Amino acid sequence: MQRYEPADARFERSPGQDADIFAANLVDQRDGGPITVGYGRYQPDQVLETEIVVDDVMVVLEGRVSVEADGQVFAAGPGEIIYMPKGNSVVIRSHGEGALTAYVTYPHWAEAEEGQ
């Protein structure tokens, strides 16, 4: 068992994008389990367009994000969850205050992106 908090995170720019959006895996394929767990940090007013290559659960801890997929927009604030199934093309937007999120993916997102 492990316990994590944002201070444990070592944020790095999300692969393949230039926006001020950063990810910090805390548990991933290197730990031998089936999921990736981590934090995401979005600076204010950032946009990420991406194909979801794994099942992805995003929990908003601070700030607000909007996720657009198939013409629908889902907005979430602190304590709210957005589930993004594998295969969706999405546009993720942070708003004026930016956002801190936690995520869980199955399987590991880094391995899935490498396989594309």
MITOR-931714 format. One line per field, with one value per residue (C-alpha): residue in three letters; x, y, z; residue number from 1. Coordinates in Angstrom, 1 decimal, padded with zeros to 4 digits, m for minus. Layout:
// MITOR-931714
r = c(ALA:...);
xx = c(X:...);
yy = c(Y:...);
zz = c(Z:...);
k = c(NUM:...);
// end
This chain:
// MITOR-931714
r = c(MET:GLN:ARG:TYR:GLU:PRO:ALA:ASP:ALA:ARG:PHE:GLU:ARG:SER:PRO:GLY:GLN:ASP:ALA:ASP:ILE:PHE:ALA:ALA:ASN:LEU:VAL:ASP:GLN:ARG:ASP:GLY:GLY:PRO:ILE:THR:VAL:GLY:TYR:GLY:ARG:TYR:GLN:PRO:ASP:GLN:VAL:LEU:GLU:THR:GLU:ILE:VAL:VAL:ASP:ASP:VAL:MET:VAL:VAL:LEU:GLU:GLY:ARG:VAL:SER:VAL:GLU:ALA:ASP:GLY:GLN:VAL:PHE:ALA:ALA:GLY:PRO:GLY:GLU:ILE:ILE:TYR:MET:PRO:LYS:GLY:ASN:SER:VAL:VAL:ILE:ARG:SER:HIS:GLY:GLU:GLY:ALA:LEU:THR:ALA:TYR:VAL:THR:TYR:PRO:HIS:TRP:ALA:GLU:ALA:GLU:GLU:GLY:GLN);
xx = c(000.0:001.1:m000.3:000.5:m000.1:000.7:004.0:005.2:004.7:007.5:005.7:006.9:005.4:002.9:004.5:003.8:002.3:003.5:000.9:001.7:000.2:002.2:001.8:003.4:003.0:003.2:002.5:003.0:004.4:007.6:005.7:004.3:000.6:m002.0:m002.8:m001.1:m001.9:m000.8:m001.5:m002.0:m001.3:m002.8:m001.8:m004.6:m006.3:m004.5:m005.9:m004.9:m006.4:m005.7:m006.8:m007.6:m005.5:m006.4:m009.4:m008.8:m010.4:m009.7:m010.6:m010.5:m008.9:m008.5:m009.7:m011.9:m011.5:m013.8:m013.6:m015.2:m015.9:m018.4:m020.0:m020.6:m018.8:m018.4:m017.2:m015.8:m014.6:m013.2:m014.5:m015.9:m014.8:m014.7:m014.4:m012.8:m013.1:m010.4:m010.9:m012.4:m010.9:m011.1:m010.3:m009.3:m009.4:m008.3:m009.9:m008.7:m007.4:m005.8:m006.4:m004.8:m006.2:m005.6:m005.8:m006.0:m005.6:m005.9:m003.7:m000.6:m000.9:002.8:003.1:m000.1:001.2:004.6:002.7:000.9);
yy = c(000.0:003.6:007.0:010.0:013.8:016.5:017.3:013.8:014.5:015.3:017.0:016.7:018.2:015.8:013.9:015.2:018.5:022.1:023.4:024.1:020.8:018.5:014.9:013.1:009.3:008.0:004.4:003.0:000.0:000.2:m000.8:m004.0:m003.3:m002.9:000.8:004.2:006.6:010.2:013.9:016.4:020.1:022.5:026.1:028.7:028.6:025.6:023.3:019.7:017.8:014.1:010.6:008.7:005.5:003.9:004.1:007.3:008.6:012.3:013.6:017.4:018.5:022.2:024.6:023.7:021.7:021.1:018.0:018.0:014.8:014.0:017.4:017.2:019.3:018.0:020.6:019.6:021.3:020.2:016.7:015.9:013.1:012.7:009.3:009.2:005.8:004.5:005.5:009.0:012.1:014.8:018.4:019.2:022.8:024.4:027.7:030.9:029.4:026.4:023.0:020.2:016.7:013.1:010.3:006.6:004.9:001.3:000.0:002.3:005.4:005.8:002.3:002.8:006.0:004.4:001.7:004.1);
zz = c(000.0:m000.7:000.1:m002.1:m002.1:m004.7:m002.9:m003.9:m007.6:m010.0:m012.9:m016.5:m019.6:m021.1:m024.0:m027.5:m026.7:m026.2:m023.8:m020.2:m019.1:m016.9:m015.7:m012.7:m012.6:m009.0:m009.9:m013.4:m015.3:m013.4:m010.3:m011.8:m011.4:m014.1:m013.7:m013.8:m011.0:m010.9:m010.9:m013.7:m013.5:m016.0:m016.2:m016.9:m020.2:m021.7:m024.5:m025.1:m028.2:m027.9:m028.7:m025.5:m025.9:m022.5:m020.2:m018.3:m015.1:m014.2:m010.7:m010.4:m007.2:m007.8:m010.5:m013.4:m016.6:m019.6:m021.8:m025.2:m027.1:m029.9:m029.6:m025.9:m023.3:m019.7:m017.2:m013.8:m010.7:m007.3:m006.3:m009.7:m012.0:m015.8:m017.3:m020.8:m022.5:m024.8:m028.4:m027.8:m029.4:m026.8:m026.2:m022.6:m021.5:m018.3:m017.3:m015.8:m012.5:m014.1:m012.5:m010.5:m011.2:m010.2:m012.8:m013.0:m016.4:m017.5:m018.9:m018.6:m020.7:m021.4:m022.9:m025.0:m026.4:m027.3:m029.2:m031.5);
k = c(1:2:3:4:5:6:7:8:9:10:11:12:13:14:15:16:17:18:19:20:21:22:23:24:25:26:27:28:29:30:31:32:33:34:35:36:37:38:39:40:41:42:43:44:45:46:47:48:49:50:51:52:53:54:55:56:57:58:59:60:61:62:63:64:65:66:67:68:69:70:71:72:73:74:75:76:77:78:79:80:81:82:83:84:85:86:87:88:89:90:91:92:93:94:95:96:97:98:99:100:101:102:103:104:105:106:107:108:109:110:111:112:113:114:115:116);
// end
